[in-house]
């Protein structure tokens, strides 16, 4: 099935393939809606089957989903922290502006704080995106291999077997 130059596909739990095949059969055998290309099937049963399939997904996919949620939380916290720094810089800037003898220093300090906060927020955001991109790429590779393996397995399943050789009849 595979040659020696390609790496072996990741192991796929048999139950996942079975559930995918069951879902395909359910959709293929669904009753057609009259005068339409649509079909009808039991939504609750179909959703239950999808939930079972979801529970059996590889840990890499679950880890990738967790990483995406962590990234979003991290970015939200970082943005909030940046807003707080910017607000603090704005408040500080206004205080300094109100003091007429240091107006020039206040403007310079506020601008520096804002630039530093923006640079820090941008740096943190880019690091979070790089982290998420790396792990999503790894998950994409695993899922690509999984998809290739499923397609190869289905193709192999659908290949016709050669006719059996009939034994010679003795007279």
DSSP file (Angstrom, degrees, kcal/mol; ACC not computed):
  #  RESIDUE AA STRUCTURE BP1 BP2  ACC     N-H-->O    O-->H-N    N-H-->O    O-->H-N    TCO  KAPPA ALPHA  PHI   PSI    X-CA   Y-CA   Z-CA
    1    1 A X              0   0    0      0, 0.0     2,-0.3     0, 0.0   155,-0.0   0.000 360.0 360.0 360.0 -45.8    0.0    0.0    0.0
    2    2 A X        -     0   0    0      4,-0.0     2,-0.1     2,-0.0     6,-0.1  -0.880 360.0-128.3-117.0 152.9    2.8    2.5    0.8
    3    3 A X    >   -     0   0    0     -2,-0.3     3,-0.9     4,-0.1     0, 0.0  -0.471  30.6-104.5 -92.2 173.0    6.4    2.5   -0.5
    4    4 A X  T 3  S+     0   0    0      1,-0.2     4,-0.1    -2,-0.1    -1,-0.1   0.655 112.8  66.0 -73.2 -15.4    9.4    2.7    1.7
    5    5 A X  T 3  S+     0   0    0      2,-0.1     2,-0.3     0, 0.0    -1,-0.2   0.732  92.0  70.1 -80.2 -20.9   10.1    6.4    0.9
    6    6 A X  S <  S-     0   0    0     -3,-0.9     2,-0.1     1,-0.1     3,-0.1  -0.747  88.7-114.3 -97.3 143.5    6.9    7.7    2.6
    7    7 A X        -     0   0    0     -2,-0.3    -4,-0.1     1,-0.1     3,-0.1  -0.404  40.1 -97.1 -70.8 153.0    6.5    7.6    6.4
    8    8 A X        -     0   0    0      1,-0.1    -1,-0.1    -4,-0.1     3,-0.1  -0.403  45.1-104.2 -66.7 145.0    3.8    5.3    7.7
    9    9 A X        -     0   0    0      1,-0.1    -1,-0.1    -3,-0.1     3,-0.1  -0.310  44.1 -92.4 -67.2 155.8    0.5    7.1    8.5
   10   10 A X        -     0   0    0    132,-0.2    -1,-0.1     1,-0.1     2,-0.1  -0.356  53.4 -90.3 -65.3 150.3   -0.3    7.7   12.1
   11   11 A X        -     0   0    0     -3,-0.1     2,-0.5     1,-0.1    -1,-0.1  -0.386  41.5-153.9 -63.9 137.9   -2.3    5.0   13.7
   12   12 A X        -     0   0    0     -3,-0.1    -1,-0.1    -2,-0.1     5,-0.0  -0.959  20.7-116.8-115.6 122.8   -6.0    5.6   13.4
   13   13 A X    >>  -     0   0    0     -2,-0.5     4,-1.2    43,-0.2     3,-0.9  -0.356  21.1-133.3 -57.6 133.5   -8.4    4.1   16.0
   14   14 A X  H 3> S+     0   0    0      1,-0.3     4,-2.4     2,-0.2     5,-0.2   0.814 102.1  62.9 -59.8 -32.2  -10.6    1.7   14.2
   15   15 A X  H 3> S+     0   0    0      1,-0.2     4,-2.8     2,-0.2    -1,-0.3   0.869  98.6  55.1 -63.8 -35.4  -13.7    3.0   15.9
   16   16 A X  H <> S+     0   0    0     -3,-0.9     4,-2.6     2,-0.2    -1,-0.2   0.946 109.8  45.7 -62.9 -47.2  -13.2    6.4   14.3
   17   17 A X  H  X S+     0   0    0     -4,-1.2     4,-2.7     1,-0.2    -2,-0.2   0.915 112.8  51.5 -61.8 -42.6  -13.2    4.9   10.8
   18   18 A X  H  X S+     0   0    0     -4,-2.4     4,-2.4     1,-0.2    -2,-0.2   0.926 111.0  47.4 -60.1 -44.6  -16.2    2.7   11.7
   19   19 A X  H  X S+     0   0    0     -4,-2.8     4,-2.3     2,-0.2    -2,-0.2   0.896 111.5  50.5 -65.5 -39.4  -18.1    5.8   12.9
   20   20 A X  H  X S+     0   0    0     -4,-2.6     4,-2.4     2,-0.2    -2,-0.2   0.937 111.2  48.6 -62.9 -45.6  -17.2    7.8    9.8
   21   21 A X  H  X S+     0   0    0     -4,-2.7     4,-2.6     1,-0.2    -2,-0.2   0.904 110.3  51.8 -60.6 -41.6  -18.4    4.9    7.6
   22   22 A X  H  X S+     0   0    0     -4,-2.4     4,-2.6     1,-0.2    -1,-0.2   0.908 110.2  48.8 -62.2 -41.4  -21.6    4.7    9.6
   23   23 A X  H  X S+     0   0    0     -4,-2.3     4,-2.3     2,-0.2    -2,-0.2   0.903 110.7  50.3 -65.4 -40.4  -22.2    8.4    9.1
   24   24 A X  H  X S+     0   0    0     -4,-2.4     4,-2.8     1,-0.2    -2,-0.2   0.932 112.3  47.1 -62.2 -45.3  -21.5    8.1    5.3
   25   25 A X  H  X S+     0   0    0     -4,-2.6     4,-2.5     1,-0.2    -2,-0.2   0.909 110.0  53.8 -63.1 -41.6  -24.0    5.2    5.1
   26   26 A X  H  < S+     0   0    0     -4,-2.6     4,-0.4     1,-0.2    -1,-0.2   0.905 112.8  43.0 -60.5 -41.8  -26.6    7.2    7.1
   27   27 A X  H >< S+     0   0    0     -4,-2.3     3,-0.9     1,-0.2    -1,-0.2   0.917 114.7  49.8 -70.6 -42.5  -26.4   10.1    4.7
   28   28 A X  H 3< S+     0   0    0     -4,-2.8    -2,-0.2     1,-0.2    -1,-0.2   0.849 115.9  42.8 -64.6 -33.5  -26.3    7.9    1.7
   29   29 A X  T 3< S+     0   0    0     -4,-2.5    -1,-0.2    -5,-0.2    -2,-0.2   0.392  86.1 124.0 -94.7   3.3  -29.4    6.0    2.9
   30   30 A X  S <  S-     0   0    0     -3,-0.9     2,-0.2    -4,-0.4    11,-0.2  -0.312  72.0-100.8 -65.2 147.2  -31.3    9.0    4.1
   31   31 A X  E     -A   40   0A   0      9,-1.0     9,-3.3     1,-0.1     2,-0.1  -0.463  38.4-119.4 -70.0 135.8  -34.8    9.5    2.6
   32   32 A X  E     -A   39   0A   0      7,-0.2     2,-0.5    -2,-0.2     7,-0.3  -0.471  19.4-119.6 -75.4 147.8  -35.0   12.1   -0.2
   33   33 A X    >   -     0   0    0      5,-2.6     3,-1.3    -2,-0.1     5,-0.1  -0.743  43.2-100.9 -81.5 129.6  -37.2   15.1    0.2
   34   34 A X  T 3  S+     0   0    0     -2,-0.5     3,-0.1     1,-0.3     4,-0.1  -0.224 102.1   5.5 -55.9 138.9  -39.7   15.1   -2.6
   35   35 A X  T 3  S+     0   0    0      1,-0.2     2,-0.3     2,-0.0    -1,-0.3   0.805 118.5  89.4  59.6  34.3  -38.9   17.4   -5.6
   36   36 A X  S <  S-     0   0    0     -3,-1.3    -1,-0.2     2,-0.2    -3,-0.1  -0.979  77.8-129.9-152.6 160.5  -35.5   18.3   -4.0
   37   37 A X  S    S+     0   0    0     -2,-0.3     2,-0.1    -3,-0.1    -3,-0.1   0.444  81.9 101.0 -89.1  -2.1  -31.9   17.2   -3.9
   38   38 A X        -     0   0    0     -5,-0.1    -5,-2.6    -4,-0.1     2,-0.3  -0.353  59.6-149.0 -81.3 162.3  -32.1   17.3   -0.1
   39   39 A X  E     -A   32   0A   0     -7,-0.3     2,-0.4    -2,-0.1    -7,-0.2  -0.887   6.2-132.6-128.6 161.9  -32.4   14.4    2.2
   40   40 A X  E     +A   31   0A   0     -9,-3.3    -9,-1.0    -2,-0.3     2,-0.3  -0.924  30.7 156.3-114.7 139.7  -34.1   13.8    5.6
   41   41 A X        -     0   0    0     -2,-0.4     2,-0.7   -11,-0.2   -14,-0.0  -0.966  53.0 -79.8-151.8 167.2  -32.5   12.0    8.5
   42   42 A X     >  -     0   0    0     -2,-0.3     4,-2.3     1,-0.2     5,-0.2  -0.570  37.3-161.4 -74.0 111.0  -32.9   12.0   12.3
   43   43 A X  H  > S+     0   0    0     -2,-0.7     4,-3.0     1,-0.2     5,-0.2   0.920  87.4  50.7 -61.5 -46.4  -31.0   15.1   13.5
   44   44 A X  H  > S+     0   0    0      1,-0.2     4,-2.5     2,-0.2    -1,-0.2   0.912 112.2  47.1 -61.1 -42.9  -30.7   13.9   17.2
   45   45 A X  H  > S+     0   0    0      2,-0.2     4,-2.2     1,-0.2    -1,-0.2   0.916 113.5  48.6 -63.6 -42.8  -29.3   10.5   16.1
   46   46 A X  H  X S+     0   0    0     -4,-2.3     4,-2.2     2,-0.2    -2,-0.2   0.914 112.3  48.1 -64.8 -43.0  -26.9   12.1   13.7
   47   47 A X  H  X S+     0   0    0     -4,-3.0     4,-2.5     2,-0.2    -1,-0.2   0.901 109.9  53.2 -64.6 -40.6  -25.7   14.6   16.4
   48   48 A X  H  X S+     0   0    0     -4,-2.5     4,-2.2    -5,-0.2    -1,-0.2   0.920 109.2  48.9 -60.4 -42.6  -25.2   11.8   18.8
   49   49 A X  H  X S+     0   0    0     -4,-2.2     4,-2.4     1,-0.2    -1,-0.2   0.900 110.7  50.6 -63.6 -40.3  -23.1    9.9   16.3
   50   50 A X  H  X S+     0   0    0     -4,-2.2     4,-2.6     2,-0.2    -1,-0.2   0.887 108.8  51.8 -65.1 -38.0  -21.0   13.0   15.7
   51   51 A X  H  X S+     0   0    0     -4,-2.5     4,-2.1     2,-0.2    -2,-0.2   0.904 109.1  50.1 -65.7 -39.8  -20.5   13.4   19.5
   52   52 A X  H  X S+     0   0    0     -4,-2.2     4,-0.9     1,-0.2    -2,-0.2   0.933 112.0  48.1 -61.1 -45.3  -19.3    9.8   19.8
   53   53 A X  H >< S+     0   0    0     -4,-2.4     3,-0.7     1,-0.2     4,-0.2   0.899 108.8  54.3 -61.6 -40.8  -16.9   10.5   16.9
   54   54 A X  H >< S+     0   0    0     -4,-2.6     3,-1.3     1,-0.2    -1,-0.2   0.885 104.0  55.2 -61.3 -39.4  -15.7   13.7   18.6
   55   55 A X  H 3< S+     0   0    0     -4,-2.1    -1,-0.2     1,-0.3    -2,-0.2   0.760 107.9  50.0 -65.9 -23.7  -14.9   11.8   21.8
   56   56 A X  T << S+     0   0    0     -4,-0.9    -1,-0.3    -3,-0.7   -43,-0.2   0.326  81.2 124.5 -99.2   7.7  -12.7    9.4   19.9
   57   57 A X  S <  S-     0   0    0     -3,-1.3     5,-0.1    -4,-0.2    -3,-0.0  -0.300  73.6 -88.2 -65.5 152.6  -10.6   12.0   18.0
   58   58 A X    >>  -     0   0    0      1,-0.1     4,-1.5     3,-0.0     3,-0.8  -0.223  31.7-117.5 -62.0 151.7   -6.9   11.8   18.5
   59   59 A X  H 3> S+     0   0    0      1,-0.2     4,-2.9     2,-0.2     5,-0.2   0.794 111.3  66.4 -60.1 -29.3   -5.3   13.7   21.4
   60   60 A X  H 3> S+     0   0    0      1,-0.2     4,-2.2     2,-0.2    -1,-0.2   0.898 101.7  47.4 -61.7 -39.7   -3.4   15.9   19.0
   61   61 A X  H <> S+     0   0    0     -3,-0.8     4,-2.4     2,-0.2    -1,-0.2   0.912 112.4  48.4 -68.7 -42.2   -6.6   17.5   17.7
   62   62 A X  H  X S+     0   0    0     -4,-1.5     4,-2.4     1,-0.2    -2,-0.2   0.908 111.5  50.9 -62.9 -40.4   -7.9   18.0   21.2
   63   63 A X  H  X S+     0   0    0     -4,-2.9     4,-2.5     2,-0.2    -2,-0.2   0.895 109.2  50.9 -63.8 -39.2   -4.5   19.5   22.2
   64   64 A X  H  X S+     0   0    0     -4,-2.2     4,-2.3     2,-0.2    -2,-0.2   0.922 110.3  48.7 -65.2 -43.3   -4.7   21.9   19.2
   65   65 A X  H  X S+     0   0    0     -4,-2.4     4,-2.1     1,-0.2    -2,-0.2   0.908 111.8  49.8 -62.1 -41.2   -8.2   23.0   20.1
   66   66 A X  H  X S+     0   0    0     -4,-2.4     4,-2.7     1,-0.2    -2,-0.2   0.911 109.6  51.7 -62.6 -42.1   -7.0   23.6   23.7
   67   67 A X  H  X S+     0   0    0     -4,-2.5     4,-2.7     1,-0.2    -2,-0.2   0.886 108.0  51.5 -63.4 -38.6   -4.0   25.6   22.4
   68   68 A X  H  X S+     0   0    0     -4,-2.3     4,-2.4     2,-0.2    -1,-0.2   0.932 111.7  46.4 -64.0 -44.2   -6.3   27.8   20.3
   69   69 A X  H  X S+     0   0    0     -4,-2.1     4,-2.4     1,-0.2    -2,-0.2   0.913 113.3  49.5 -63.8 -41.3   -8.5   28.5   23.3
   70   70 A X  H  X S+     0   0    0     -4,-2.7     4,-2.9     2,-0.2    -2,-0.2   0.899 110.1  51.5 -62.8 -40.2   -5.4   29.2   25.4
   71   71 A X  H  X S+     0   0    0     -4,-2.7     4,-2.9     2,-0.2     5,-0.2   0.928 110.0  48.5 -62.6 -45.0   -4.1   31.5   22.7
   72   72 A X  H  X S+     0   0    0     -4,-2.4     4,-2.3     2,-0.2    -2,-0.2   0.909 113.5  47.0 -62.6 -42.1   -7.3   33.5   22.6
   73   73 A X  H  X S+     0   0    0     -4,-2.4     4,-2.6     2,-0.2    -2,-0.2   0.919 112.9  49.7 -63.5 -43.8   -7.4   33.8   26.4
   74   74 A X  H  X S+     0   0    0     -4,-2.9     4,-2.7     1,-0.2    -2,-0.2   0.914 111.6  47.7 -62.7 -44.0   -3.7   34.9   26.3
   75   75 A X  H  X S+     0   0    0     -4,-2.9     4,-3.0     2,-0.2    -1,-0.2   0.902 111.4  51.0 -64.8 -40.6   -4.3   37.5   23.6
   76   76 A X  H  X S+     0   0    0     -4,-2.3     4,-2.4    -5,-0.2    -2,-0.2   0.925 112.6  45.8 -62.9 -43.8   -7.4   38.8   25.5
   77   77 A X  H  X S+     0   0    0     -4,-2.6     4,-2.8     2,-0.2    -2,-0.2   0.916 113.9  49.5 -63.8 -42.0   -5.4   39.1   28.7
   78   78 A X  H  X S+     0   0    0     -4,-2.7     4,-2.6     2,-0.2    -2,-0.2   0.917 111.0  48.7 -64.0 -43.7   -2.5   40.7   26.8
   79   79 A X  H  X S+     0   0    0     -4,-3.0     4,-2.6     2,-0.2    -1,-0.2   0.903 112.1  49.5 -62.7 -40.4   -4.9   43.2   25.2
   80   80 A X  H  X S+     0   0    0     -4,-2.4     4,-2.5     2,-0.2    -2,-0.2   0.922 111.4  48.9 -63.7 -43.3   -6.5   44.0   28.5
   81   81 A X  H  X S+     0   0    0     -4,-2.8     4,-2.6     1,-0.2    -2,-0.2   0.903 111.1  50.3 -63.0 -39.8   -3.0   44.5   30.0
   82   82 A X  H  X S+     0   0    0     -4,-2.6     4,-2.9     2,-0.2    -2,-0.2   0.905 109.9  50.5 -64.7 -41.1   -2.1   46.8   27.1
   83   83 A X  H  X S+     0   0    0     -4,-2.6     4,-2.9     2,-0.2    -2,-0.2   0.906 110.6  49.8 -62.6 -40.3   -5.3   48.8   27.6
   84   84 A X  H  X S+     0   0    0     -4,-2.5     4,-2.9     2,-0.2    -2,-0.2   0.922 111.8  47.6 -63.7 -43.2   -4.5   49.2   31.3
   85   85 A X  H  X S+     0   0    0     -4,-2.6     4,-2.6     2,-0.2    -2,-0.2   0.926 113.9  47.5 -63.2 -43.7   -1.0   50.3   30.5
   86   86 A X  H  X S+     0   0    0     -4,-2.9     4,-2.5     2,-0.2    -2,-0.2   0.904 112.9  48.6 -63.6 -40.9   -2.3   52.8   27.9
   87   87 A X  H  X S+     0   0    0     -4,-2.9     4,-2.9     2,-0.2     5,-0.2   0.916 112.3  48.4 -64.8 -42.6   -4.9   54.0   30.3
   88   88 A X  H  X S+     0   0    0     -4,-2.9     4,-2.7     1,-0.2     5,-0.2   0.907 112.0  49.6 -63.6 -39.8   -2.3   54.5   33.0
   89   89 A X  H  X S+     0   0    0     -4,-2.6     4,-2.6    -5,-0.2    -2,-0.2   0.900 111.4  49.4 -64.8 -39.7   -0.1   56.3   30.5
   90   90 A X  H  X S+     0   0    0     -4,-2.5     4,-2.6     2,-0.2    -2,-0.2   0.931 112.4  46.9 -64.9 -45.6   -3.0   58.5   29.5
   91   91 A X  H  X S+     0   0    0     -4,-2.9     4,-2.4     2,-0.2    -2,-0.2   0.938 114.7  46.9 -61.0 -46.6   -3.8   59.3   33.2
   92   92 A X  H  X S+     0   0    0     -4,-2.7     4,-2.4     1,-0.2    -1,-0.2   0.905 111.3  52.3 -61.9 -41.1   -0.2   60.0   33.9
   93   93 A X  H  X S+     0   0    0     -4,-2.6     4,-2.4    -5,-0.2    -2,-0.2   0.926 109.4  48.4 -61.9 -45.4    0.1   62.1   30.8
   94   94 A X  H  X S+     0   0    0     -4,-2.6     4,-2.0     1,-0.2    -1,-0.2   0.888 110.5  51.9 -63.3 -39.6   -2.9   64.2   31.8
   95   95 A X  H  X S+     0   0    0     -4,-2.4     4,-0.8     1,-0.2    -1,-0.2   0.924 112.1  45.9 -61.6 -44.0   -1.5   64.7   35.3
   96   96 A X  H >< S+     0   0    0     -4,-2.4     3,-0.5     1,-0.2     6,-0.4   0.874 110.0  53.4 -68.8 -36.6    1.8   65.9   33.9
   97   97 A X  H 3< S+     0   0    0     -4,-2.4    -1,-0.2     1,-0.2    -2,-0.2   0.883 102.6  59.2 -64.5 -37.5    0.1   68.2   31.4
   98   98 A X  H 3< S+     0   0    0     -4,-2.0     2,-1.0    -5,-0.2    -1,-0.2   0.765  91.3  75.8 -63.8 -24.9   -1.9   69.8   34.2
   99   99 A X  S X< S-     0   0    0     -4,-0.8     3,-1.8    -3,-0.5     7,-0.2  -0.785  75.1-160.1 -89.4 103.4    1.4   70.8   35.8
  100  100 A X  G >  S+     0   0    0     -2,-1.0     3,-1.0     1,-0.3     4,-0.2   0.761  81.4  62.6 -60.9 -30.3    2.5   73.7   33.6
  101  101 A X  G 3  S+     0   0    0      1,-0.2    -1,-0.3     2,-0.1     4,-0.1   0.641 112.3  35.5 -74.9 -12.3    6.2   73.7   34.6
  102  102 A X  G <> S+     0   0    0     -3,-1.8     4,-2.4    -6,-0.4    -1,-0.2  -0.009  74.4 124.4-128.3  32.7    6.7   70.1   33.1
  103  103 A X  H <> S+     0   0    0     -3,-1.0     4,-2.3     1,-0.2     5,-0.2   0.921  77.1  49.8 -57.8 -46.9    4.4   70.1   30.1
  104  104 A X  H  > S+     0   0    0      1,-0.2     4,-2.1    -4,-0.2    -1,-0.2   0.912 112.1  47.4 -62.0 -43.3    7.2   69.2   27.7
  105  105 A X  H  > S+     0   0    0      1,-0.2     4,-2.9     2,-0.2     5,-0.2   0.887 110.1  53.8 -64.9 -38.3    8.4   66.3   29.9
  106  106 A X  H  X S+     0   0    0     -4,-2.4     4,-2.7   -10,-0.2     5,-0.2   0.924 109.0  47.1 -63.5 -44.2    4.8   65.0   30.3
  107  107 A X  H  X S+     0   0    0     -4,-2.3     4,-2.3     2,-0.2    -1,-0.2   0.931 114.5  47.3 -63.2 -44.7    4.2   64.8   26.6
  108  108 A X  H  X S+     0   0    0     -4,-2.1     4,-2.2    -5,-0.2    -2,-0.2   0.927 114.1  46.5 -63.1 -45.4    7.5   63.1   26.0
  109  109 A X  H  X S+     0   0    0     -4,-2.9     4,-2.7     2,-0.2     5,-0.2   0.910 112.4  50.2 -64.4 -43.6    6.9   60.6   28.8
  110  110 A X  H  X S+     0   0    0     -4,-2.7     4,-2.6    -5,-0.2    -1,-0.2   0.921 111.1  48.6 -62.2 -43.7    3.4   59.8   27.7
  111  111 A X  H  X S+     0   0    0     -4,-2.3     4,-2.7    -5,-0.2    -1,-0.2   0.903 111.6  49.8 -63.0 -40.5    4.5   59.2   24.2
  112  112 A X  H  X S+     0   0    0     -4,-2.2     4,-2.9     2,-0.2     5,-0.2   0.930 111.6  48.3 -63.8 -45.2    7.3   56.9   25.3
  113  113 A X  H  X S+     0   0    0     -4,-2.7     4,-2.7     2,-0.2    -2,-0.2   0.910 112.7  48.3 -61.7 -42.0    4.9   54.9   27.5
  114  114 A X  H  X S+     0   0    0     -4,-2.6     4,-2.8     2,-0.2     5,-0.2   0.938 113.2  47.0 -64.7 -46.1    2.4   54.6   24.7
  115  115 A X  H  X S+     0   0    0     -4,-2.7     4,-2.8     2,-0.2     5,-0.2   0.929 114.2  47.7 -61.6 -44.6    5.1   53.5   22.2
  116  116 A X  H  X S+     0   0    0     -4,-2.9     4,-2.7     2,-0.2    -1,-0.2   0.911 112.9  48.4 -63.2 -41.7    6.5   51.0   24.7
  117  117 A X  H  X S+     0   0    0     -4,-2.7     4,-2.7    -5,-0.2    -2,-0.2   0.913 113.1  47.5 -65.0 -41.9    3.0   49.6   25.5
  118  118 A X  H  X S+     0   0    0     -4,-2.8     4,-2.5     2,-0.2    -2,-0.2   0.913 113.3  48.2 -65.8 -41.6    2.2   49.3   21.8
  119  119 A X  H  X S+     0   0    0     -4,-2.8     4,-2.7    -5,-0.2    -2,-0.2   0.923 113.8  47.0 -63.1 -43.9    5.5   47.6   21.1
  120  120 A X  H  X S+     0   0    0     -4,-2.7     4,-2.6     2,-0.2     5,-0.2   0.916 112.7  48.7 -65.3 -42.9    5.1   45.2   24.0
  121  121 A X  H  X S+     0   0    0     -4,-2.7     4,-2.5    -5,-0.2    -1,-0.2   0.914 113.3  47.7 -62.7 -42.2    1.5   44.4   23.0
  122  122 A X  H  X S+     0   0    0     -4,-2.5     4,-2.6     2,-0.2    -2,-0.2   0.912 111.9  49.9 -65.0 -42.8    2.5   43.8   19.4
  123  123 A X  H  X S+     0   0    0     -4,-2.7     4,-2.4     2,-0.2    -2,-0.2   0.936 113.2  45.7 -61.6 -46.9    5.4   41.6   20.5
  124  124 A X  H  X S+     0   0    0     -4,-2.6     4,-2.4     1,-0.2    -2,-0.2   0.910 113.1  50.3 -63.8 -42.4    3.2   39.5   22.8
  125  125 A X  H  X S+     0   0    0     -4,-2.5     4,-2.4    -5,-0.2    -1,-0.2   0.921 111.5  47.9 -61.9 -44.2    0.5   39.2   20.1
  126  126 A X  H  X S+     0   0    0     -4,-2.6     4,-2.6     2,-0.2    -2,-0.2   0.889 111.3  50.5 -65.8 -39.1    3.1   38.1   17.5
  127  127 A X  H  X S+     0   0    0     -4,-2.4     4,-2.5     2,-0.2    -1,-0.2   0.917 110.9  49.0 -64.0 -42.1    4.6   35.5   19.9
  128  128 A X  H  X S+     0   0    0     -4,-2.4     4,-2.6     2,-0.2    -2,-0.2   0.911 112.2  48.3 -64.0 -41.6    1.1   34.1   20.7
  129  129 A X  H  X S+     0   0    0     -4,-2.4     4,-3.0     2,-0.2    -2,-0.2   0.909 111.7  49.6 -65.1 -41.8    0.3   33.9   17.0
  130  130 A X  H  X S+     0   0    0     -4,-2.6     4,-2.4     2,-0.2    -2,-0.2   0.919 111.8  49.0 -62.3 -43.2    3.6   32.2   16.2
  131  131 A X  H  X S+     0   0    0     -4,-2.5     4,-2.0     2,-0.2     5,-0.2   0.949 115.2  43.1 -60.3 -50.3    3.0   29.7   19.0
  132  132 A X  H  X S+     0   0    0     -4,-2.6     4,-2.8     1,-0.2     5,-0.2   0.909 112.9  52.8 -64.3 -41.9   -0.5   28.9   17.9
  133  133 A X  H  X S+     0   0    0     -4,-3.0     4,-2.3     1,-0.2    -1,-0.2   0.906 108.5  50.9 -60.9 -42.7    0.5   28.8   14.2
  134  134 A X  H  X S+     0   0    0     -4,-2.4     4,-2.0     1,-0.2    -1,-0.2   0.940 115.1  41.3 -61.0 -47.7    3.3   26.2   15.0
  135  135 A X  H  X S+     0   0    0     -4,-2.0     4,-2.3     1,-0.2    -2,-0.2   0.856 114.1  51.4 -74.1 -33.2    1.0   23.9   16.9
  136  136 A X  H  X S+     0   0    0     -4,-2.8     4,-2.6    -5,-0.2    -1,-0.2   0.871 108.8  53.0 -67.7 -34.9   -1.9   24.3   14.4
  137  137 A X  H  X S+     0   0    0     -4,-2.3     4,-2.3    -5,-0.2    -2,-0.2   0.915 109.2  48.6 -64.7 -42.1    0.5   23.4   11.6
  138  138 A X  H  X S+     0   0    0     -4,-2.0     4,-2.2     2,-0.2    -2,-0.2   0.922 112.6  48.0 -62.4 -43.0    1.6   20.3   13.5
  139  139 A X  H  X S+     0   0    0     -4,-2.3     4,-2.7     1,-0.2    -2,-0.2   0.894 109.7  53.3 -64.3 -38.8   -2.1   19.4   14.0
  140  140 A X  H  X S+     0   0    0     -4,-2.6     4,-2.5     2,-0.2    -1,-0.2   0.896 108.3  50.3 -62.4 -40.5   -2.8   20.1   10.3
  141  141 A X  H  X S+     0   0    0     -4,-2.3     4,-2.4     2,-0.2    -2,-0.2   0.929 112.0  46.8 -63.1 -45.6    0.0   17.7    9.3
  142  142 A X  H  X S+     0   0    0     -4,-2.2     4,-2.3     1,-0.2    -2,-0.2   0.926 114.6  46.7 -62.8 -44.1   -1.3   14.9   11.6
  143  143 A X  H  X S+     0   0    0     -4,-2.7     4,-2.6     2,-0.2    -1,-0.2   0.857 110.2  53.9 -68.3 -33.6   -4.8   15.5   10.3
  144  144 A X  H  X S+     0   0    0     -4,-2.5     4,-2.6     2,-0.2    -1,-0.2   0.922 110.4  46.5 -63.7 -43.9   -3.6   15.5    6.7
  145  145 A X  H  X S+     0   0    0     -4,-2.4     4,-2.5     2,-0.2    -2,-0.2   0.899 111.9  51.6 -63.8 -39.8   -1.8   12.2    7.2
  146  146 A X  H  X S+     0   0    0     -4,-2.3     4,-2.4     2,-0.2    -2,-0.2   0.924 110.8  47.4 -62.6 -44.7   -5.0   10.8    8.9
  147  147 A X  H  X S+     0   0    0     -4,-2.6     4,-2.6     2,-0.2    -2,-0.2   0.910 111.9  50.3 -62.7 -43.4   -7.1   11.9    5.9
  148  148 A X  H  X S+     0   0    0     -4,-2.6     4,-2.6     1,-0.2    -2,-0.2   0.915 111.0  49.3 -61.2 -42.8   -4.6   10.4    3.4
  149  149 A X  H  X S+     0   0    0     -4,-2.5     4,-2.6     2,-0.2    -2,-0.2   0.913 110.9  49.6 -63.3 -43.4   -4.7    7.1    5.4
  150  150 A X  H  X S+     0   0    0     -4,-2.4     4,-2.6     2,-0.2    -2,-0.2   0.923 112.3  48.0 -62.5 -44.0   -8.5    7.1    5.4
  151  151 A X  H  X S+     0   0    0     -4,-2.6     4,-2.5     2,-0.2    -2,-0.2   0.914 112.8  47.8 -63.9 -42.1   -8.7    7.7    1.7
  152  152 A X  H  X S+     0   0    0     -4,-2.6     4,-2.7     2,-0.2    -1,-0.2   0.915 112.4  49.9 -64.0 -41.5   -6.1    5.0    1.0
  153  153 A X  H  X S+     0   0    0     -4,-2.6     4,-2.1     2,-0.2    -2,-0.2   0.907 111.9  47.5 -64.5 -41.4   -8.0    2.6    3.2
  154  154 A X  H  X S+     0   0    0     -4,-2.6     4,-1.9     2,-0.2    -1,-0.2   0.909 112.2  50.0 -65.7 -40.9  -11.3    3.4    1.5
  155  155 A X  H  X S+     0   0    0     -4,-2.5     4,-0.8     1,-0.2    -2,-0.2   0.917 111.7  48.1 -63.3 -42.5   -9.7    3.0   -1.9
  156  156 A X  H >< S+     0   0    0     -4,-2.7     3,-0.6     1,-0.2    -1,-0.2   0.882 109.9  53.2 -64.8 -37.6   -8.2   -0.4   -0.9
  157  157 A X  H 3< S+     0   0    0     -4,-2.1    -1,-0.2     1,-0.2    -2,-0.2   0.859 110.4  47.3 -64.3 -36.2  -11.6   -1.5    0.5
  158  158 A X  H 3< S+     0   0    0     -4,-1.9    -1,-0.2    -5,-0.1    -2,-0.2   0.531  84.7 110.8 -88.1  -6.3  -13.3   -0.7   -2.8
  159  159 A X  S << S-     0   0    0     -4,-0.8     2,-0.3    -3,-0.6    -3,-0.0  -0.423  74.2-115.6 -65.6 143.0  -10.7   -2.4   -5.1
  160  160 A X        -     0   0    0     -2,-0.1     2,-0.2     1,-0.0    -1,-0.1  -0.598  24.5-127.9 -81.9 142.0  -12.1   -5.5   -6.7
  161  161 A X        -     0   0    0     -2,-0.3     3,-0.1     1,-0.1    -1,-0.0  -0.606  30.4-101.0 -85.1 147.8  -10.6   -8.8   -5.8
  162  162 A X        -     0   0    0     -2,-0.2    -1,-0.1     1,-0.1     3,-0.1  -0.338  47.6 -92.7 -65.3 151.2   -9.4  -11.1   -8.5
  163  163 A X        -     0   0    0      1,-0.1    -1,-0.1    -3,-0.1     2,-0.1  -0.360  48.5-103.5 -63.1 141.5  -11.7  -14.0   -9.3
  164  164 A X        -     0   0    0      1,-0.1     2,-0.4    -3,-0.1    -1,-0.1  -0.387  35.3-110.4 -67.9 145.9  -10.9  -17.2   -7.4
  165  165 A X        -     0   0    0     -3,-0.1     2,-0.4    -2,-0.1    -1,-0.1  -0.626  30.6-132.3 -77.7 127.0   -9.1  -19.9   -9.3
  166  166 A X        -     0   0    0     -2,-0.4     3,-0.1     1,-0.1     2,-0.1  -0.649  21.1-118.0 -83.8 134.5  -11.3  -22.8   -9.8
  167  167 A X        -     0   0    0     -2,-0.4    -1,-0.1     1,-0.1     2,-0.0  -0.393  37.5 -97.3 -68.9 146.4   -9.7  -26.2   -9.0
  168  168 A X        -     0   0    0      1,-0.1     2,-0.5    -2,-0.1    -1,-0.1  -0.342  36.6-122.9 -63.6 143.9   -9.4  -28.6  -11.9
  169  169 A X        -     0   0    0     -3,-0.1     2,-0.3     2,-0.0    -1,-0.1  -0.736  21.1-138.2 -88.8 131.6  -12.2  -31.1  -12.1
  170  170 A X              0   0    0     -2,-0.5    -1,-0.0     1,-0.1     0, 0.0  -0.668 360.0 360.0 -91.0 147.4  -11.0  -34.7  -12.1
  171  171 A X              0   0    0     -2,-0.3    -1,-0.1     0, 0.0    -2,-0.0   0.468 360.0 360.0 -93.2 360.0  -12.7  -37.2  -14.4
